[in-house]
């Protein structure tokens, strides 16, 4: 029996289709995403643009149709930061319904953090031992969860992501290096004020910008989740890439090996968030996770857990 999860983020829409497997527990059949930039420009207006809603709704409907065509008997669709905060989020939900798409459940920042945290905890070797700091950074928010011997503490969701940070600070390229340093310093201070502190034995990072930086570090011509999941990014490499993106024009970024051209305009914002998170946590490296909330949701759907019991 196949089931699917669609995750509507501020920058992209992701689809995961899986089926129960005796050998693997849940076998992932498809894990794809498309960048639709739902939250583009929202930082200034507080609303989702008609164009962004239309292209995102189209992606959701296409993913739902594809999941059905592959035999998925159930598709759960969730929305995150952009749909939590946009003044006209209800208009988007209505647009999806009227286009024949699935019902969209908007989850809280705390639910998002807990689901993402559990997905990473279950998939990274050694993550259930000792003190571990998990973070998942997206287009509109960044979630942090501290774990002690496998037990998740209260998660923290900070409303800053690669799209919102880019809208606020990096609309043009190349970027002023002094501006980049100031943004990283301010973010690190903000994360510390939210409770981030040194001391964790391991730091695990997830999200499209984390995996993109890992792909660049590995020099991949084509993204391979099996090579990225469980790999490591050093603080030095994160600093190197942040400086690289800052000095490049948009066209130069799009030519960087390992970086999806569609992510080139927000990668500097994402790199600043990762850099700042590592600084606030006193981390010399992060372990990269290709697993996130949709993988944990898929597991819970197969266990028959109702939405009311998430996370």
Secondary structure as the mmCIF struct_conf table of DSSP 4:
data_model
#
loop_
_struct_conf.conf_type_id
_struct_conf.id
_struct_conf.beg_label_comp_id
_struct_conf.beg_label_asym_id
_struct_conf.beg_label_seq_id
_struct_conf.end_label_comp_id
_struct_conf.end_label_asym_id
_struct_conf.end_label_seq_id
STRN STRN1 UNK A 2 UNK A 8
BEND BEND1 UNK A 10 UNK A 11
STRN STRN2 UNK A 12 UNK A 21
TURN_TY1_P TURN_TY1_P1 UNK A 22 UNK A 24
STRN STRN3 UNK A 25 UNK A 35
TURN_TY1_P TURN_TY1_P2 UNK A 38 UNK A 41
HELX_RH_AL_P HELX_RH_AL_P1 UNK A 42 UNK A 45
BEND BEND2 UNK A 46 UNK A 47
HELX_RH_AL_P HELX_RH_AL_P2 UNK A 50 UNK A 69
TURN_TY1_P TURN_TY1_P3 UNK A 70 UNK A 71
STRN STRN4 UNK A 72 UNK A 79
HELX_RH_AL_P HELX_RH_AL_P3 UNK A 81 UNK A 85
TURN_TY1_P TURN_TY1_P4 UNK A 87 UNK A 88
HELX_RH_AL_P HELX_RH_AL_P4 UNK A 89 UNK A 98
TURN_TY1_P TURN_TY1_P5 UNK A 99 UNK A 100
STRN STRN5 UNK A 104 UNK A 106
HELX_LH_PP_P HELX_LH_PP_P1 UNK A 107 UNK A 108
HELX_RH_AL_P HELX_RH_AL_P5 UNK A 109 UNK A 121
TURN_TY1_P TURN_TY1_P6 UNK A 122 UNK A 123
BEND BEND3 UNK A 124 UNK A 124
TURN_TY1_P TURN_TY1_P7 UNK A 125 UNK A 128
BEND BEND4 UNK A 129 UNK A 130
STRN STRN6 UNK A 131 UNK A 137
BEND BEND5 UNK A 139 UNK A 140
STRN STRN7 UNK A 142 UNK A 148
TURN_TY1_P TURN_TY1_P8 UNK A 149 UNK A 150
STRN STRN8 UNK A 151 UNK A 152
STRN STRN9 UNK A 156 UNK A 158
BEND BEND6 UNK A 159 UNK A 159
HELX_RH_AL_P HELX_RH_AL_P6 UNK A 162 UNK A 169
BEND BEND7 UNK A 171 UNK A 174
HELX_LH_PP_P HELX_LH_PP_P2 UNK A 175 UNK A 176
HELX_RH_AL_P HELX_RH_AL_P7 UNK A 177 UNK A 193
TURN_TY1_P TURN_TY1_P9 UNK A 194 UNK A 195
BEND BEND8 UNK A 198 UNK A 198
BEND BEND9 UNK A 201 UNK A 201
STRN STRN10 UNK A 202 UNK A 206
BEND BEND10 UNK A 207 UNK A 207
HELX_RH_AL_P HELX_RH_AL_P8 UNK A 208 UNK A 218
TURN_TY1_P TURN_TY1_P10 UNK A 219 UNK A 219
BEND BEND11 UNK A 221 UNK A 222
HELX_RH_AL_P HELX_RH_AL_P9 UNK A 225 UNK A 228
TURN_TY1_P TURN_TY1_P11 UNK A 229 UNK A 230
STRN STRN11 UNK A 232 UNK A 234
HELX_RH_AL_P HELX_RH_AL_P10 UNK A 235 UNK A 247
BEND BEND12 UNK A 248 UNK A 248
HELX_RH_AL_P HELX_RH_AL_P11 UNK A 250 UNK A 254
TURN_TY1_P TURN_TY1_P12 UNK A 255 UNK A 255
BEND BEND13 UNK A 256 UNK A 256
TURN_TY1_P TURN_TY1_P13 UNK A 257 UNK A 258
BEND BEND14 UNK A 259 UNK A 259
HELX_RH_3T_P HELX_RH_3T_P1 UNK A 261 UNK A 263
TURN_TY1_P TURN_TY1_P14 UNK A 264 UNK A 266
HELX_RH_AL_P HELX_RH_AL_P12 UNK A 267 UNK A 281
TURN_TY1_P TURN_TY1_P15 UNK A 282 UNK A 282
BEND BEND15 UNK A 284 UNK A 284
STRN STRN12 UNK A 285 UNK A 289
HELX_RH_AL_P HELX_RH_AL_P13 UNK A 293 UNK A 302
TURN_TY1_P TURN_TY1_P16 UNK A 303 UNK A 304
HELX_RH_3T_P HELX_RH_3T_P2 UNK A 307 UNK A 309
#
